[in-house]
Amino acid sequence: RRLVKRIIVSESVLNGQSNNEYQQQLEHWLNVVEMESRQSKEAFASGSNTEDTIDPVTINIGTDQVLAACSGTVNTQGVIALMEIPKSLESIVAKTANESSKPPFYVILDGLQDPGNVGTILRSCAASHVSALVLLPDSCDVWNPKAVRSAMGASFRVPVIELNGRVGALAKALDMLDDCGIESNRVFAATMEDTGDGRSSIAHYDVDFDKGAAIILGKEGEGLREEVRNAMGQGLISTVHIPMAQGTESLNAAVCGSIIMFERMRQLSVIQSANAN
């Protein structure tokens, strides 16, 4: 809510005759925002505002043509919001991990380019209690409009850490994870069953997710960068794969990541149920 700066609503949606649930919900939340904004303006005017006071939001009513001009899609849902991009969360990663009741878990994107994949991964992160999404250099911008649409609101719920500088990017990520209590051997690069260096990776359901961990997802088509492959070959980080039917080469990056995330959720759910009994 603190990130919302302006809301533009289609007059045809507000004045529609259908009075459906979407319209009712939209009107309710617009009234809430309008009331909060009025209170904020009064607080700022009287000097009684505090650090918890939310900035007022401007609400505009526009025609369908205005909404179409503001939107990057052909058809809109009748409401568009101008949002502030959240500040970098790198400095509170350890705090984020320590405040969770679940073992810390990070998803690292190694140069993923497709915004639809990035948005889908963000959505899965939000649904499976991932501590944060970490972007290595050359990864798609999570604020790409298509990525934001694919994420369905998860962009504002999952902490995102962008690591800059192509040289030593993995080393920076491993140092950051170590600060969160995750040792390098608990970082799993997603690979094929045969990693190509004479070693076999671990099946995703054989990884013990009751401890802190992280997974690395490689770039579509090209896979993992050389720095990550070297770390695998040296035994610095571990590898994981998803067993598949014979004749299937690979899975989409977002599908692969989501399967691993929800296997972790399954394991934690089983442990929680066992402890409850």
C-alpha positions as CSV (number, residue, x, y, z in Angstrom):
1,R,0.0,0.0,0.0
2,R,2.8,2.4,0.8
3,L,4.1,2.0,-2.8
4,V,0.9,3.2,-4.4
5,K,1.2,6.8,-5.7
6,R,-1.7,7.2,-8.2
7,I,-4.7,5.2,-9.2
8,I,-6.5,5.6,-12.6
9,V,-10.0,4.1,-12.9
10,S,-12.2,3.6,-15.9
11,E,-15.4,5.5,-15.7
12,S,-17.2,2.8,-17.6
13,V,-16.2,0.3,-14.9
14,L,-17.4,2.5,-12.0
15,N,-20.6,3.5,-13.8
16,G,-21.4,0.1,-15.2
17,Q,-24.9,-1.3,-14.6
18,S,-23.8,-4.9,-13.8
19,N,-22.8,-4.1,-10.2
20,N,-20.8,-7.3,-10.1
21,E,-18.5,-8.4,-7.3
22,Y,-15.4,-7.0,-9.1
23,Q,-17.1,-3.6,-9.3
24,Q,-18.2,-3.7,-5.6
25,Q,-14.7,-4.7,-4.4
26,L,-13.1,-1.9,-6.6
27,E,-15.4,0.7,-5.1
28,H,-14.8,-0.5,-1.6
29,W,-11.0,-0.3,-1.9
30,L,-11.1,3.0,-3.6
31,N,-13.2,4.4,-0.7
32,V,-10.6,2.9,1.7
33,V,-7.7,4.6,-0.1
34,E,-9.6,7.9,-0.4
35,M,-10.3,7.9,3.4
36,E,-6.7,7.0,4.2
37,S,-5.4,9.7,1.8
38,R,-7.7,12.3,3.5
39,Q,-6.4,11.4,6.9
40,S,-2.8,11.6,5.6
41,K,-3.3,15.0,4.2
42,E,-4.8,16.2,7.5
43,A,-1.8,14.8,9.4
44,F,0.7,16.4,7.1
45,A,-1.1,19.7,7.2
46,S,-1.3,19.7,11.0
47,G,2.3,18.5,11.5
48,S,1.1,15.4,13.3
49,N,2.4,12.9,10.8
50,T,4.8,10.2,11.9
51,E,7.0,7.7,10.0
52,D,4.0,5.4,9.8
53,T,1.9,8.0,8.0
54,I,1.2,6.8,4.5
55,D,1.6,9.3,1.6
56,P,-1.7,10.4,0.1
57,V,-2.7,8.7,-3.2
58,T,-4.2,10.6,-6.1
59,I,-7.3,8.9,-7.7
60,N,-8.3,9.9,-11.2
61,I,-11.3,8.8,-13.2
62,G,-10.7,8.4,-16.9
63,T,-12.3,7.2,-20.1
64,D,-11.5,3.8,-21.7
65,Q,-9.2,5.7,-24.1
66,V,-7.2,7.2,-21.2
67,L,-6.9,3.7,-19.6
68,A,-5.8,2.3,-23.0
69,A,-3.1,5.0,-23.4
70,C,-1.8,4.3,-19.8
71,S,-1.7,0.5,-20.2
72,G,0.8,-1.8,-21.9
73,T,-1.9,-4.4,-22.7
74,V,-4.7,-4.4,-25.3
75,N,-7.5,-4.9,-22.7
76,T,-7.3,-3.6,-19.1
77,Q,-9.3,-4.5,-16.1
78,G,-10.4,-0.9,-15.7
79,V,-7.9,0.1,-13.1
80,I,-4.2,1.1,-13.3
81,A,-1.9,2.0,-10.4
82,L,1.3,3.9,-10.5
83,M,3.6,2.2,-8.0
84,E,7.0,3.1,-6.5
85,I,9.6,0.4,-7.1
86,P,10.7,-1.1,-3.7
87,K,14.2,-0.2,-2.6
88,S,16.9,-2.8,-2.6
89,L,16.4,-5.3,0.2
90,E,20.0,-6.7,0.2
91,S,20.7,-5.2,3.6
92,I,17.8,-7.0,5.3
93,V,18.2,-10.5,3.8
94,A,19.5,-12.0,7.1
95,K,16.8,-10.2,9.0
96,T,14.2,-11.6,6.6
97,A,15.5,-15.2,7.0
98,N,15.8,-15.0,10.8
99,E,12.2,-13.7,11.3
100,S,10.7,-16.6,9.4
101,S,9.5,-19.7,11.4
102,K,10.6,-21.8,8.4
103,P,14.2,-22.6,7.4
104,P,15.6,-19.9,5.0
105,F,15.3,-20.7,1.4
106,Y,16.4,-18.6,-1.6
107,V,15.9,-18.9,-5.3
108,I,18.7,-17.6,-7.5
109,L,18.2,-16.8,-11.1
110,D,21.3,-17.2,-13.3
111,G,20.5,-15.0,-16.3
112,L,16.9,-15.9,-16.9
113,Q,15.7,-13.7,-19.7
114,D,12.0,-14.5,-20.3
115,P,9.8,-12.1,-18.2
116,G,7.0,-14.6,-18.2
117,N,9.3,-17.2,-16.5
118,V,10.5,-14.6,-14.0
119,G,7.0,-13.5,-13.1
120,T,5.9,-17.1,-12.7
121,I,8.8,-17.9,-10.5
122,L,8.0,-14.9,-8.3
123,R,4.4,-16.1,-8.0
124,S,5.6,-19.6,-6.9
125,C,8.1,-17.9,-4.5
126,A,5.2,-16.1,-2.8
127,A,3.1,-19.2,-2.6
128,S,5.8,-21.4,-1.1
129,H,7.4,-19.1,1.6
130,V,10.7,-18.4,-0.2
131,S,12.8,-16.0,1.8
132,A,13.9,-13.9,-1.3
133,L,14.6,-14.1,-5.0
134,V,18.2,-13.4,-5.9
135,L,19.1,-12.1,-9.4
136,L,22.6,-12.7,-10.8
137,P,23.8,-10.3,-13.5
138,D,22.1,-10.5,-17.0
139,S,18.8,-11.7,-15.5
140,C,15.5,-10.2,-16.6
141,D,14.3,-7.1,-14.8
142,V,11.6,-8.2,-12.3
143,W,9.9,-4.8,-13.1
144,N,9.5,-5.6,-16.7
145,P,5.8,-5.1,-17.4
146,K,5.2,-8.6,-18.5
147,A,7.1,-10.0,-15.5
148,V,4.9,-7.9,-13.2
149,R,1.7,-9.1,-14.9
150,S,2.9,-12.7,-14.7
151,A,3.7,-12.4,-11.0
152,M,0.1,-11.4,-10.2
153,G,1.1,-9.1,-7.3
154,A,4.0,-11.3,-6.0
155,S,6.5,-8.7,-7.2
156,F,5.5,-6.6,-4.1
157,R,5.5,-9.6,-1.7
158,V,8.8,-11.4,-2.4
159,P,12.0,-9.6,-1.4
160,V,14.3,-9.3,-4.5
161,I,18.0,-8.9,-4.3
162,E,20.0,-7.9,-7.5
163,L,23.7,-8.6,-7.5
164,N,25.7,-6.4,-9.8
165,G,29.0,-7.1,-11.5
166,R,29.5,-10.1,-13.8
167,V,32.8,-11.0,-12.1
168,G,32.4,-12.9,-8.9
169,A,28.6,-12.8,-8.9
170,L,28.3,-16.3,-7.5
171,A,30.9,-15.6,-4.8
172,K,28.9,-12.6,-3.7
173,A,25.7,-14.7,-3.6
174,L,27.4,-17.4,-1.5
175,D,28.8,-14.8,0.9
176,M,25.3,-13.4,1.3
177,L,23.8,-16.8,1.9
178,D,26.5,-17.7,4.4
179,D,25.5,-14.6,6.4
180,C,22.0,-16.2,6.5
181,G,23.3,-19.5,7.8
182,I,23.3,-21.3,4.5
183,E,26.6,-23.1,3.7
184,S,27.7,-23.4,0.1
185,N,27.1,-27.2,0.1
186,R,23.4,-26.4,0.7
187,V,23.2,-24.4,-2.5
188,F,21.8,-26.6,-5.3
189,A,22.3,-25.8,-9.0
190,A,19.4,-27.3,-11.0
191,T,20.9,-29.6,-13.6
192,M,20.2,-32.7,-15.7
193,E,20.6,-36.0,-13.9
194,D,24.1,-36.4,-15.4
195,T,25.9,-33.1,-14.6
196,G,28.5,-33.8,-17.3
197,D,31.5,-34.0,-14.9
198,G,31.1,-37.7,-14.0
199,R,28.9,-37.0,-11.0
200,S,25.2,-37.6,-10.6
201,S,23.1,-34.9,-9.0
202,I,20.5,-35.4,-6.2
203,A,16.8,-36.0,-7.0
204,H,14.8,-33.0,-5.8
205,Y,12.8,-35.2,-3.4
206,D,16.0,-36.5,-1.8
207,V,17.1,-33.1,-0.7
208,D,16.5,-32.4,3.0
209,F,14.7,-29.1,3.0
210,D,14.3,-29.1,6.8
211,K,17.5,-27.0,6.8
212,G,18.3,-23.7,5.1
213,A,19.0,-24.0,1.3
214,A,19.1,-22.3,-2.0
215,I,18.6,-23.3,-5.6
216,I,20.1,-21.9,-8.8
217,L,18.1,-21.9,-12.0
218,G,20.1,-21.4,-15.2
219,K,19.3,-19.3,-18.3
220,E,16.8,-20.6,-20.9
221,G,18.7,-22.5,-23.6
222,E,22.2,-21.8,-22.4
223,G,21.9,-23.1,-18.8
224,L,24.3,-22.1,-15.9
225,R,27.1,-19.6,-16.3
226,E,30.7,-20.8,-16.3
227,E,31.3,-19.6,-12.7
228,V,28.5,-21.8,-11.5
229,R,29.6,-24.8,-13.5
230,N,33.1,-24.4,-12.1
231,A,31.8,-24.3,-8.6
232,M,29.8,-27.5,-9.3
233,G,32.9,-29.2,-10.7
234,Q,35.0,-28.2,-7.7
235,G,32.3,-29.5,-5.3
236,L,31.8,-26.1,-3.8
237,I,28.1,-26.2,-4.4
238,S,25.7,-29.1,-4.9
239,T,23.4,-30.1,-7.7
240,V,19.8,-31.2,-8.0
241,H,17.6,-32.6,-10.7
242,I,14.0,-33.6,-11.3
243,P,13.6,-37.2,-12.5
244,M,11.7,-37.3,-15.8
245,A,10.4,-39.8,-18.2
246,Q,12.9,-41.2,-20.7
247,G,13.1,-39.1,-23.8
248,T,12.4,-35.8,-22.1
249,E,15.4,-33.5,-22.3
250,S,14.5,-30.7,-19.9
251,L,11.7,-28.7,-18.2
252,N,10.9,-25.0,-18.5
253,A,12.9,-23.0,-16.0
254,A,9.8,-21.8,-14.1
255,V,8.3,-25.3,-14.0
256,C,11.5,-26.7,-12.7
257,G,11.9,-24.1,-10.0
258,S,8.3,-24.4,-9.0
259,I,8.4,-28.2,-8.6
260,I,11.5,-27.9,-6.3
261,M,9.8,-25.1,-4.3
262,F,6.7,-27.1,-3.7
263,E,8.6,-30.2,-2.8
264,R,10.2,-28.2,0.0
265,M,6.7,-27.1,1.0
266,R,5.5,-30.7,1.1
267,Q,8.4,-31.8,3.2
268,L,7.9,-28.9,5.7
269,S,4.2,-29.7,5.8
270,V,4.9,-33.3,6.7
271,I,7.3,-32.3,9.4
272,Q,4.8,-29.8,10.8
273,S,2.0,-32.4,10.9
274,A,4.3,-34.9,12.6
275,N,5.3,-32.4,15.3
276,A,1.7,-31.5,15.9
277,N,0.9,-35.1,16.6
